Amino acid sequence: MKKYLVVFEKTKTGFSAYSPDIPGCISTGRTKLEVERSMYEAIQFHLEGMKEDGMKIPKQTTAAEVYVFN
């Protein structure tokens, strides 16, 4: 099982997402739920393509934390 950090960003027209550990794998959508679903599918598709092409599957190297300030 592989785990990858996915970053979600609010845009003027909806949301976008990317994974720093999987270059070129991005997604967009009108809602956060839409982009969550499409990003999950995008990662699956991207990794399957890498396997078919004999490429090395990237390891998770990034992590994130949320800091709260008053």
mmJSON file of the N, C-alpha and C atoms, coordinates in Angstrom:
{"data_MODEL":{"atom_site":{
"group_PDB":["ATOM","ATOM","ATOM","ATOM","ATOM","ATOM","ATOM","ATOM","ATOM","ATOM","ATOM","ATOM","ATOM","ATOM","ATOM","ATOM","ATOM","ATOM","ATOM","ATOM","ATOM","ATOM","ATOM","ATOM","ATOM","ATOM","ATOM","ATOM","ATOM","ATOM","ATOM","ATOM","ATOM","ATOM","ATOM","ATOM","ATOM","ATOM","ATOM","ATOM","ATOM","ATOM","ATOM","ATOM","ATOM","ATOM","ATOM","ATOM","ATOM","ATOM","ATOM","ATOM","ATOM","ATOM","ATOM","ATOM","ATOM","ATOM","ATOM","ATOM","ATOM","ATOM","ATOM","ATOM","ATOM","ATOM","ATOM","ATOM","ATOM","ATOM","ATOM","ATOM","ATOM","ATOM","ATOM","ATOM","ATOM","ATOM","ATOM","ATOM","ATOM","ATOM","ATOM","ATOM","ATOM","ATOM","ATOM","ATOM","ATOM","ATOM","ATOM","ATOM","ATOM","ATOM","ATOM","ATOM","ATOM","ATOM","ATOM","ATOM","ATOM","ATOM","ATOM","ATOM","ATOM","ATOM","ATOM","ATOM","ATOM","ATOM","ATOM","ATOM","ATOM","ATOM","ATOM","ATOM","ATOM","ATOM","ATOM","ATOM","ATOM","ATOM","ATOM","ATOM","ATOM","ATOM","ATOM","ATOM","ATOM","ATOM","ATOM","ATOM","ATOM","ATOM","ATOM","ATOM","ATOM","ATOM","ATOM","ATOM","ATOM","ATOM","ATOM","ATOM","ATOM","ATOM","ATOM","ATOM","ATOM","ATOM","ATOM","ATOM","ATOM","ATOM","ATOM","ATOM","ATOM","ATOM","ATOM","ATOM","ATOM","ATOM","ATOM","ATOM","ATOM","ATOM","ATOM","ATOM","ATOM","ATOM","ATOM","ATOM","ATOM","ATOM","ATOM","ATOM","ATOM","ATOM","ATOM","ATOM","ATOM","ATOM","ATOM","ATOM","ATOM","ATOM","ATOM","ATOM","ATOM","ATOM","ATOM","ATOM","ATOM","ATOM","ATOM","ATOM","ATOM","ATOM","ATOM","ATOM","ATOM","ATOM","ATOM","ATOM","ATOM","ATOM","ATOM","ATOM","ATOM","ATOM"],
"id":[1,2,3,4,5,6,7,8,9,10,11,12,13,14,15,16,17,18,19,20,21,22,23,24,25,26,27,28,29,30,31,32,33,34,35,36,37,38,39,40,41,42,43,44,45,46,47,48,49,50,51,52,53,54,55,56,57,58,59,60,61,62,63,64,65,66,67,68,69,70,71,72,73,74,75,76,77,78,79,80,81,82,83,84,85,86,87,88,89,90,91,92,93,94,95,96,97,98,99,100,101,102,103,104,105,106,107,108,109,110,111,112,113,114,115,116,117,118,119,120,121,122,123,124,125,126,127,128,129,130,131,132,133,134,135,136,137,138,139,140,141,142,143,144,145,146,147,148,149,150,151,152,153,154,155,156,157,158,159,160,161,162,163,164,165,166,167,168,169,170,171,172,173,174,175,176,177,178,179,180,181,182,183,184,185,186,187,188,189,190,191,192,193,194,195,196,197,198,199,200,201,202,203,204,205,206,207,208,209,210],
"type_symbol":["N","C","C","N","C","C","N","C","C","N","C","C","N","C","C","N","C","C","N","C","C","N","C","C","N","C","C","N","C","C","N","C","C","N","C","C","N","C","C","N","C","C","N","C","C","N","C","C","N","C","C","N","C","C","N","C","C","N","C","C","N","C","C","N","C","C","N","C","C","N","C","C","N","C","C","N","C","C","N","C","C","N","C","C","N","C","C","N","C","C","N","C","C","N","C","C","N","C","C","N","C","C","N","C","C","N","C","C","N","C","C","N","C","C","N","C","C","N","C","C","N","C","C","N","C","C","N","C","C","N","C","C","N","C","C","N","C","C","N","C","C","N","C","C","N","C","C","N","C","C","N","C","C","N","C","C","N","C","C","N","C","C","N","C","C","N","C","C","N","C","C","N","C","C","N","C","C","N","C","C","N","C","C","N","C","C","N","C","C","N","C","C","N","C","C","N","C","C","N","C","C","N","C","C","N","C","C","N","C","C"],
"label_atom_id":["N","CA","C","N","CA","C","N","CA","C","N","CA","C","N","CA","C","N","CA","C","N","CA","C","N","CA","C","N","CA","C","N","CA","C","N","CA","C","N","CA","C","N","CA","C","N","CA","C","N","CA","C","N","CA","C","N","CA","C","N","CA","C","N","CA","C","N","CA","C","N","CA","C","N","CA","C","N","CA","C","N","CA","C","N","CA","C","N","CA","C","N","CA","C","N","CA","C","N","CA","C","N","CA","C","N","CA","C","N","CA","C","N","CA","C","N","CA","C","N","CA","C","N","CA","C","N","CA","C","N","CA","C","N","CA","C","N","CA","C","N","CA","C","N","CA","C","N","CA","C","N","CA","C","N","CA","C","N","CA","C","N","CA","C","N","CA","C","N","CA","C","N","CA","C","N","CA","C","N","CA","C","N","CA","C","N","CA","C","N","CA","C","N","CA","C","N","CA","C","N","CA","C","N","CA","C","N","CA","C","N","CA","C","N","CA","C","N","CA","C","N","CA","C","N","CA","C","N","CA","C","N","CA","C","N","CA","C","N","CA","C","N","CA","C"],
"label_alt_id":[null,null,null,null,null,null,null,null,null,null,null,null,null,null,null,null,null,null,null,null,null,null,null,null,null,null,null,null,null,null,null,null,null,null,null,null,null,null,null,null,null,null,null,null,null,null,null,null,null,null,null,null,null,null,null,null,null,null,null,null,null,null,null,null,null,null,null,null,null,null,null,null,null,null,null,null,null,null,null,null,null,null,null,null,null,null,null,null,null,null,null,null,null,null,null,null,null,null,null,null,null,null,null,null,null,null,null,null,null,null,null,null,null,null,null,null,null,null,null,null,null,null,null,null,null,null,null,null,null,null,null,null,null,null,null,null,null,null,null,null,null,null,null,null,null,null,null,null,null,null,null,null,null,null,null,null,null,null,null,null,null,null,null,null,null,null,null,null,null,null,null,null,null,null,null,null,null,null,null,null,null,null,null,null,null,null,null,null,null,null,null,null,null,null,null,null,null,null,null,null,null,null,null,null,null,null,null,null,null,null],
"label_comp_id":["MET","MET","MET","LYS","LYS","LYS","LYS","LYS","LYS","TYR","TYR","TYR","LEU","LEU","LEU","VAL","VAL","VAL","VAL","VAL","VAL","PHE","PHE","PHE","GLU","GLU","GLU","LYS","LYS","LYS","THR","THR","THR","LYS","LYS","LYS","THR","THR","THR","GLY","GLY","GLY","PHE","PHE","PHE","SER","SER","SER","ALA","ALA","ALA","TYR","TYR","TYR","SER","SER","SER","PRO","PRO","PRO","ASP","ASP","ASP","ILE","ILE","ILE","PRO","PRO","PRO","GLY","GLY","GLY","CYS","CYS","CYS","ILE","ILE","ILE","SER","SER","SER","THR","THR","THR","GLY","GLY","GLY","ARG","ARG","ARG","THR","THR","THR","LYS","LYS","LYS","LEU","LEU","LEU","GLU","GLU","GLU","VAL","VAL","VAL","GLU","GLU","GLU","ARG","ARG","ARG","SER","SER","SER","MET","MET","MET","TYR","TYR","TYR","GLU","GLU","GLU","ALA","ALA","ALA","ILE","ILE","ILE","GLN","GLN","GLN","PHE","PHE","PHE","HIS","HIS","HIS","LEU","LEU","LEU","GLU","GLU","GLU","GLY","GLY","GLY","MET","MET","MET","LYS","LYS","LYS","GLU","GLU","GLU","ASP","ASP","ASP","GLY","GLY","GLY","MET","MET","MET","LYS","LYS","LYS","ILE","ILE","ILE","PRO","PRO","PRO","LYS","LYS","LYS","GLN","GLN","GLN","THR","THR","THR","THR","THR","THR","ALA","ALA","ALA","ALA","ALA","ALA","GLU","GLU","GLU","VAL","VAL","VAL","TYR","TYR","TYR","VAL","VAL","VAL","PHE","PHE","PHE","ASN","ASN","ASN"],
"label_asym_id":["A","A","A","A","A","A","A","A","A","A","A","A","A","A","A","A","A","A","A","A","A","A","A","A","A","A","A","A","A","A","A","A","A","A","A","A","A","A","A","A","A","A","A","A","A","A","A","A","A","A","A","A","A","A","A","A","A","A","A","A","A","A","A","A","A","A","A","A","A","A","A","A","A","A","A","A","A","A","A","A","A","A","A","A","A","A","A","A","A","A","A","A","A","A","A","A","A","A","A","A","A","A","A","A","A","A","A","A","A","A","A","A","A","A","A","A","A","A","A","A","A","A","A","A","A","A","A","A","A","A","A","A","A","A","A","A","A","A","A","A","A","A","A","A","A","A","A","A","A","A","A","A","A","A","A","A","A","A","A","A","A","A","A","A","A","A","A","A","A","A","A","A","A","A","A","A","A","A","A","A","A","A","A","A","A","A","A","A","A","A","A","A","A","A","A","A","A","A","A","A","A","A","A","A","A","A","A","A","A","A"],
"label_entity_id":["1","1","1","1","1","1","1","1","1","1","1","1","1","1","1","1","1","1","1","1","1","1","1","1","1","1","1","1","1","1","1","1","1","1","1","1","1","1","1","1","1","1","1","1","1","1","1","1","1","1","1","1","1","1","1","1","1","1","1","1","1","1","1","1","1","1","1","1","1","1","1","1","1","1","1","1","1","1","1","1","1","1","1","1","1","1","1","1","1","1","1","1","1","1","1","1","1","1","1","1","1","1","1","1","1","1","1","1","1","1","1","1","1","1","1","1","1","1","1","1","1","1","1","1","1","1","1","1","1","1","1","1","1","1","1","1","1","1","1","1","1","1","1","1","1","1","1","1","1","1","1","1","1","1","1","1","1","1","1","1","1","1","1","1","1","1","1","1","1","1","1","1","1","1","1","1","1","1","1","1","1","1","1","1","1","1","1","1","1","1","1","1","1","1","1","1","1","1","1","1","1","1","1","1","1","1","1","1","1","1"],
"label_seq_id":[1,1,1,2,2,2,3,3,3,4,4,4,5,5,5,6,6,6,7,7,7,8,8,8,9,9,9,10,10,10,11,11,11,12,12,12,13,13,13,14,14,14,15,15,15,16,16,16,17,17,17,18,18,18,19,19,19,20,20,20,21,21,21,22,22,22,23,23,23,24,24,24,25,25,25,26,26,26,27,27,27,28,28,28,29,29,29,30,30,30,31,31,31,32,32,32,33,33,33,34,34,34,35,35,35,36,36,36,37,37,37,38,38,38,39,39,39,40,40,40,41,41,41,42,42,42,43,43,43,44,44,44,45,45,45,46,46,46,47,47,47,48,48,48,49,49,49,50,50,50,51,51,51,52,52,52,53,53,53,54,54,54,55,55,55,56,56,56,57,57,57,58,58,58,59,59,59,60,60,60,61,61,61,62,62,62,63,63,63,64,64,64,65,65,65,66,66,66,67,67,67,68,68,68,69,69,69,70,70,70],
"pdbx_PDB_ins_code":[null,null,null,null,null,null,null,null,null,null,null,null,null,null,null,null,null,null,null,null,null,null,null,null,null,null,null,null,null,null,null,null,null,null,null,null,null,null,null,null,null,null,null,null,null,null,null,null,null,null,null,null,null,null,null,null,null,null,null,null,null,null,null,null,null,null,null,null,null,null,null,null,null,null,null,null,null,null,null,null,null,null,null,null,null,null,null,null,null,null,null,null,null,null,null,null,null,null,null,null,null,null,null,null,null,null,null,null,null,null,null,null,null,null,null,null,null,null,null,null,null,null,null,null,null,null,null,null,null,null,null,null,null,null,null,null,null,null,null,null,null,null,null,null,null,null,null,null,null,null,null,null,null,null,null,null,null,null,null,null,null,null,null,null,null,null,null,null,null,null,null,null,null,null,null,null,null,null,null,null,null,null,null,null,null,null,null,null,null,null,null,null,null,null,null,null,null,null,null,null,null,null,null,null,null,null,null,null,null,null],
"Cartn_x":[0.848,0.0,0.891,0.587,1.313,0.406,1.011,0.289,0.992,0.205,0.761,0.042,0.81,0.244,-0.432,-1.643,-2.35,-2.677,-2.344,-2.59,-3.797,-4.77,-5.97,-5.899,-6.234,-6.229,-7.533,-8.055,-9.238,-8.784,-9.542,-9.245,-10.433,-10.306,-11.41,-12.626,-12.388,-13.488,-13.819,-13.148,-13.407,-12.226,-11.693,-10.569,-9.582,-8.344,-7.324,-6.598,-5.915,-5.176,-3.934,-2.899,-1.688,-0.99,-0.114,0.686,2.15,2.834,4.241,5.136,4.75,5.555,5.31,4.286,3.955,3.912,5.062,5.11,4.192,3.461,2.575,1.197,0.945,-0.364,-1.175,-2.147,-2.969,-4.428,-5.294,-6.721,-7.39,-8.528,-9.328,-10.794,-11.592,-13.016,-13.762,-15.064,-15.881,-16.065,-16.089,-16.244,-15.059,-14.867,-13.769,-14.013,-15.246,-15.566,-15.265,-15.608,-15.345,-13.844,-13.055,-11.611,-10.988,-11.542,-11.042,-11.207,-12.375,-12.656,-11.787,-11.694,-10.922,-9.422,-8.944,-7.524,-7.197,-8.076,-7.882,-7.746,-8.644,-8.602,-7.356,-6.963,-5.775,-4.518,-4.41,-3.243,-3.225,-4.37,-4.441,-4.006,-4.543,-4.239,-2.765,-2.236,-0.84,0.099,-0.162,0.691,0.596,-0.594,-0.755,0.054,0.016,0.79,2.286,2.721,4.142,4.564,3.726,4.027,4.122,3.14,3.123,4.36,4.849,6.032,7.336,7.24,8.431,9.139,8.429,9.017,8.933,9.826,9.844,8.715,7.944,6.85,7.465,7.094,7.698,7.331,8.268,8.02,7.495,6.785,6.304,7.5,7.705,8.813,8.338,7.089,6.593,5.595,5.475,4.513,3.996,2.911,2.341,1.765,1.728,1.104,0.311,-0.709,-1.498,-1.213,-0.798,-0.552,-1.713,-2.156,-3.269,-2.747,-3.094,-2.669,-3.89,-3.797,-4.871,-4.682],
"Cartn_y":[-1.177,0.0,1.235,2.161,3.425,4.546,5.531,6.718,7.93,8.89,10.106,11.326,12.347,13.623,14.267,14.77,15.511,16.876,17.915,19.294,19.809,20.354,20.933,22.445,23.141,24.604,25.141,26.161,26.867,27.761,27.753,28.608,29.532,30.406,31.314,30.555,29.389,28.649,27.33,27.013,25.757,25.338,24.157,23.605,22.937,22.856,22.09,21.226,20.207,19.306,18.815,18.513,17.921,17.13,16.246,15.475,15.803,16.385,16.743,15.546,14.352,13.163,12.534,13.002,12.44,13.59,14.025,15.153,14.954,15.991,15.957,15.398,14.946,14.382,15.456,16.014,17.101,16.867,17.623,17.521,18.839,19.081,20.268,19.867,20.696,20.431,21.632,21.626,22.742,22.7,21.481,21.342,20.548,20.638,19.892,18.391,17.965,16.548,16.064,16.868,16.517,16.357,17.284,17.205,16.077,15.77,14.634,13.335,13.153,11.942,11.868,12.975,12.954,12.829,13.368,13.232,11.788,11.132,9.719,8.893,9.141,8.442,8.817,10.079,10.544,9.85,9.708,9.027,7.563,6.892,5.488,5.354,6.195,6.155,6.446,7.451,7.853,6.712,6.094,5.009,3.781,3.467,2.346,2.586,3.813,4.161,4.047,4.468,4.355,2.884,2.029,0.594,-0.003,0.326,-0.197,0.233,1.435,1.955,1.508,0.681,0.183,1.221,2.257,3.31,2.939,3.495,3.271,4.074,3.434,4.102,4.978,6.264,7.159,6.79,7.041,6.839,8.133,8.004,9.18,9.832,11.11,11.835,13.12,13.48,14.718,14.424,15.39,15.322,16.732,16.845,18.158,18.203,19.375,19.636,20.929,21.051,22.284,22.955,24.193,24.971,25.945,26.103,26.995,28.161,29.353,30.575,31.365,32.045,32.92,34.321],
"Cartn_z":[0.0,0.0,0.0,-0.869,-0.96,-0.471,0.167,0.602,0.022,-0.46,-1.034,-0.473,-0.184,0.23,-0.98,-0.785,-1.833,-1.266,-2.035,-1.627,-2.403,-1.68,-2.287,-2.142,-3.215,-3.201,-3.773,-3.143,-3.657,-4.802,-5.885,-7.031,-7.288,-8.266,-8.616,-9.14,-9.743,-10.361,-9.666,-8.567,-7.869,-7.027,-7.32,-6.559,-7.492,-7.029,-7.74,-6.723,-7.227,-6.35,-7.077,-6.29,-6.839,-5.739,-6.148,-5.204,-5.453,-4.468,-4.663,-5.001,-4.588,-4.84,-6.21,-6.91,-8.222,-9.234,-9.729,-10.658,-11.865,-12.204,-13.361,-13.091,-11.898,-11.552,-10.841,-11.564,-11.036,-11.369,-10.719,-10.994,-10.656,-11.279,-10.969,-10.902,-10.248,-10.161,-9.622,-9.798,-9.306,-7.805,-7.222,-5.775,-5.22,-3.907,-3.294,-3.441,-3.25,-3.396,-4.819,-5.806,-7.2,-7.442,-6.93,-7.16,-6.33,-5.166,-4.385,-5.172,-5.74,-6.519,-7.778,-8.48,-9.724,-9.451,-8.331,-8.003,-7.637,-6.922,-6.588,-7.875,-8.814,-10.102,-10.889,-10.83,-11.556,-11.037,-9.72,-9.148,-9.581,-9.503,-9.939,-11.392,-12.251,-13.681,-13.926,-13.233,-13.39,-12.987,-11.832,-11.358,-12.261,-12.758,-13.688,-14.956,-15.461,-16.65,-16.41,-15.236,-14.902,-14.851,-14.264,-14.194,-15.594,-16.446,-17.821,-18.596,-18.322,-19.011,-18.364,-17.318,-16.652,-15.798,-15.429,-14.608,-13.132,-12.364,-10.927,-10.279,-9.406,-8.697,-7.598,-7.554,-6.565,-5.131,-4.23,-2.804,-2.206,-1.113,-0.399,0.284,-0.012,0.613,1.291,1.073,1.64,2.769,3.651,4.756,4.99,5.71,5.968,7.37,7.922,9.218,9.085,9.878,9.918,11.253,11.199,12.421,12.612,13.835,14.156,14.969,14.553,15.243,15.666,16.794,17.265,16.756],
"occupancy":[1.0,1.0,1.0,1.0,1.0,1.0,1.0,1.0,1.0,1.0,1.0,1.0,1.0,1.0,1.0,1.0,1.0,1.0,1.0,1.0,1.0,1.0,1.0,1.0,1.0,1.0,1.0,1.0,1.0,1.0,1.0,1.0,1.0,1.0,1.0,1.0,1.0,1.0,1.0,1.0,1.0,1.0,1.0,1.0,1.0,1.0,1.0,1.0,1.0,1.0,1.0,1.0,1.0,1.0,1.0,1.0,1.0,1.0,1.0,1.0,1.0,1.0,1.0,1.0,1.0,1.0,1.0,1.0,1.0,1.0,1.0,1.0,1.0,1.0,1.0,1.0,1.0,1.0,1.0,1.0,1.0,1.0,1.0,1.0,1.0,1.0,1.0,1.0,1.0,1.0,1.0,1.0,1.0,1.0,1.0,1.0,1.0,1.0,1.0,1.0,1.0,1.0,1.0,1.0,1.0,1.0,1.0,1.0,1.0,1.0,1.0,1.0,1.0,1.0,1.0,1.0,1.0,1.0,1.0,1.0,1.0,1.0,1.0,1.0,1.0,1.0,1.0,1.0,1.0,1.0,1.0,1.0,1.0,1.0,1.0,1.0,1.0,1.0,1.0,1.0,1.0,1.0,1.0,1.0,1.0,1.0,1.0,1.0,1.0,1.0,1.0,1.0,1.0,1.0,1.0,1.0,1.0,1.0,1.0,1.0,1.0,1.0,1.0,1.0,1.0,1.0,1.0,1.0,1.0,1.0,1.0,1.0,1.0,1.0,1.0,1.0,1.0,1.0,1.0,1.0,1.0,1.0,1.0,1.0,1.0,1.0,1.0,1.0,1.0,1.0,1.0,1.0,1.0,1.0,1.0,1.0,1.0,1.0,1.0,1.0,1.0,1.0,1.0,1.0,1.0,1.0,1.0,1.0,1.0,1.0],
"B_iso_or_equiv":[0.0,0.0,0.0,0.0,0.0,0.0,0.0,0.0,0.0,0.0,0.0,0.0,0.0,0.0,0.0,0.0,0.0,0.0,0.0,0.0,0.0,0.0,0.0,0.0,0.0,0.0,0.0,0.0,0.0,0.0,0.0,0.0,0.0,0.0,0.0,0.0,0.0,0.0,0.0,0.0,0.0,0.0,0.0,0.0,0.0,0.0,0.0,0.0,0.0,0.0,0.0,0.0,0.0,0.0,0.0,0.0,0.0,0.0,0.0,0.0,0.0,0.0,0.0,0.0,0.0,0.0,0.0,0.0,0.0,0.0,0.0,0.0,0.0,0.0,0.0,0.0,0.0,0.0,0.0,0.0,0.0,0.0,0.0,0.0,0.0,0.0,0.0,0.0,0.0,0.0,0.0,0.0,0.0,0.0,0.0,0.0,0.0,0.0,0.0,0.0,0.0,0.0,0.0,0.0,0.0,0.0,0.0,0.0,0.0,0.0,0.0,0.0,0.0,0.0,0.0,0.0,0.0,0.0,0.0,0.0,0.0,0.0,0.0,0.0,0.0,0.0,0.0,0.0,0.0,0.0,0.0,0.0,0.0,0.0,0.0,0.0,0.0,0.0,0.0,0.0,0.0,0.0,0.0,0.0,0.0,0.0,0.0,0.0,0.0,0.0,0.0,0.0,0.0,0.0,0.0,0.0,0.0,0.0,0.0,0.0,0.0,0.0,0.0,0.0,0.0,0.0,0.0,0.0,0.0,0.0,0.0,0.0,0.0,0.0,0.0,0.0,0.0,0.0,0.0,0.0,0.0,0.0,0.0,0.0,0.0,0.0,0.0,0.0,0.0,0.0,0.0,0.0,0.0,0.0,0.0,0.0,0.0,0.0,0.0,0.0,0.0,0.0,0.0,0.0,0.0,0.0,0.0,0.0,0.0,0.0],
"pdbx_formal_charge":[null,null,null,null,null,null,null,null,null,null,null,null,null,null,null,null,null,null,null,null,null,null,null,null,null,null,null,null,null,null,null,null,null,null,null,null,null,null,null,null,null,null,null,null,null,null,null,null,null,null,null,null,null,null,null,null,null,null,null,null,null,null,null,null,null,null,null,null,null,null,null,null,null,null,null,null,null,null,null,null,null,null,null,null,null,null,null,null,null,null,null,null,null,null,null,null,null,null,null,null,null,null,null,null,null,null,null,null,null,null,null,null,null,null,null,null,null,null,null,null,null,null,null,null,null,null,null,null,null,null,null,null,null,null,null,null,null,null,null,null,null,null,null,null,null,null,null,null,null,null,null,null,null,null,null,null,null,null,null,null,null,null,null,null,null,null,null,null,null,null,null,null,null,null,null,null,null,null,null,null,null,null,null,null,null,null,null,null,null,null,null,null,null,null,null,null,null,null,null,null,null,null,null,null,null,null,null,null,null,null],
"auth_seq_id":[1,1,1,2,2,2,3,3,3,4,4,4,5,5,5,6,6,6,7,7,7,8,8,8,9,9,9,10,10,10,11,11,11,12,12,12,13,13,13,14,14,14,15,15,15,16,16,16,17,17,17,18,18,18,19,19,19,20,20,20,21,21,21,22,22,22,23,23,23,24,24,24,25,25,25,26,26,26,27,27,27,28,28,28,29,29,29,30,30,30,31,31,31,32,32,32,33,33,33,34,34,34,35,35,35,36,36,36,37,37,37,38,38,38,39,39,39,40,40,40,41,41,41,42,42,42,43,43,43,44,44,44,45,45,45,46,46,46,47,47,47,48,48,48,49,49,49,50,50,50,51,51,51,52,52,52,53,53,53,54,54,54,55,55,55,56,56,56,57,57,57,58,58,58,59,59,59,60,60,60,61,61,61,62,62,62,63,63,63,64,64,64,65,65,65,66,66,66,67,67,67,68,68,68,69,69,69,70,70,70],
"auth_comp_id":["MET","MET","MET","LYS","LYS","LYS","LYS","LYS","LYS","TYR","TYR","TYR","LEU","LEU","LEU","VAL","VAL","VAL","VAL","VAL","VAL","PHE","PHE","PHE","GLU","GLU","GLU","LYS","LYS","LYS","THR","THR","THR","LYS","LYS","LYS","THR","THR","THR","GLY","GLY","GLY","PHE","PHE","PHE","SER","SER","SER","ALA","ALA","ALA","TYR","TYR","TYR","SER","SER","SER","PRO","PRO","PRO","ASP","ASP","ASP","ILE","ILE","ILE","PRO","PRO","PRO","GLY","GLY","GLY","CYS","CYS","CYS","ILE","ILE","ILE","SER","SER","SER","THR","THR","THR","GLY","GLY","GLY","ARG","ARG","ARG","THR","THR","THR","LYS","LYS","LYS","LEU","LEU","LEU","GLU","GLU","GLU","VAL","VAL","VAL","GLU","GLU","GLU","ARG","ARG","ARG","SER","SER","SER","MET","MET","MET","TYR","TYR","TYR","GLU","GLU","GLU","ALA","ALA","ALA","ILE","ILE","ILE","GLN","GLN","GLN","PHE","PHE","PHE","HIS","HIS","HIS","LEU","LEU","LEU","GLU","GLU","GLU","GLY","GLY","GLY","MET","MET","MET","LYS","LYS","LYS","GLU","GLU","GLU","ASP","ASP","ASP","GLY","GLY","GLY","MET","MET","MET","LYS","LYS","LYS","ILE","ILE","ILE","PRO","PRO","PRO","LYS","LYS","LYS","GLN","GLN","GLN","THR","THR","THR","THR","THR","THR","ALA","ALA","ALA","ALA","ALA","ALA","GLU","GLU","GLU","VAL","VAL","VAL","TYR","TYR","TYR","VAL","VAL","VAL","PHE","PHE","PHE","ASN","ASN","ASN"],
"auth_asym_id":["A","A","A","A","A","A","A","A","A","A","A","A","A","A","A","A","A","A","A","A","A","A","A","A","A","A","A","A","A","A","A","A","A","A","A","A","A","A","A","A","A","A","A","A","A","A","A","A","A","A","A","A","A","A","A","A","A","A","A","A","A","A","A","A","A","A","A","A","A","A","A","A","A","A","A","A","A","A","A","A","A","A","A","A","A","A","A","A","A","A","A","A","A","A","A","A","A","A","A","A","A","A","A","A","A","A","A","A","A","A","A","A","A","A","A","A","A","A","A","A","A","A","A","A","A","A","A","A","A","A","A","A","A","A","A","A","A","A","A","A","A","A","A","A","A","A","A","A","A","A","A","A","A","A","A","A","A","A","A","A","A","A","A","A","A","A","A","A","A","A","A","A","A","A","A","A","A","A","A","A","A","A","A","A","A","A","A","A","A","A","A","A","A","A","A","A","A","A","A","A","A","A","A","A","A","A","A","A","A","A"],
"auth_atom_id":["N","CA","C","N","CA","C","N","CA","C","N","CA","C","N","CA","C","N","CA","C","N","CA","C","N","CA","C","N","CA","C","N","CA","C","N","CA","C","N","CA","C","N","CA","C","N","CA","C","N","CA","C","N","CA","C","N","CA","C","N","CA","C","N","CA","C","N","CA","C","N","CA","C","N","CA","C","N","CA","C","N","CA","C","N","CA","C","N","CA","C","N","CA","C","N","CA","C","N","CA","C","N","CA","C","N","CA","C","N","CA","C","N","CA","C","N","CA","C","N","CA","C","N","CA","C","N","CA","C","N","CA","C","N","CA","C","N","CA","C","N","CA","C","N","CA","C","N","CA","C","N","CA","C","N","CA","C","N","CA","C","N","CA","C","N","CA","C","N","CA","C","N","CA","C","N","CA","C","N","CA","C","N","CA","C","N","CA","C","N","CA","C","N","CA","C","N","CA","C","N","CA","C","N","CA","C","N","CA","C","N","CA","C","N","CA","C","N","CA","C","N","CA","C","N","CA","C","N","CA","C","N","CA","C","N","CA","C","N","CA","C","N","CA","C"],
"pdbx_PDB_model_num":[1,1,1,1,1,1,1,1,1,1,1,1,1,1,1,1,1,1,1,1,1,1,1,1,1,1,1,1,1,1,1,1,1,1,1,1,1,1,1,1,1,1,1,1,1,1,1,1,1,1,1,1,1,1,1,1,1,1,1,1,1,1,1,1,1,1,1,1,1,1,1,1,1,1,1,1,1,1,1,1,1,1,1,1,1,1,1,1,1,1,1,1,1,1,1,1,1,1,1,1,1,1,1,1,1,1,1,1,1,1,1,1,1,1,1,1,1,1,1,1,1,1,1,1,1,1,1,1,1,1,1,1,1,1,1,1,1,1,1,1,1,1,1,1,1,1,1,1,1,1,1,1,1,1,1,1,1,1,1,1,1,1,1,1,1,1,1,1,1,1,1,1,1,1,1,1,1,1,1,1,1,1,1,1,1,1,1,1,1,1,1,1,1,1,1,1,1,1,1,1,1,1,1,1,1,1,1,1,1,1]
}}}
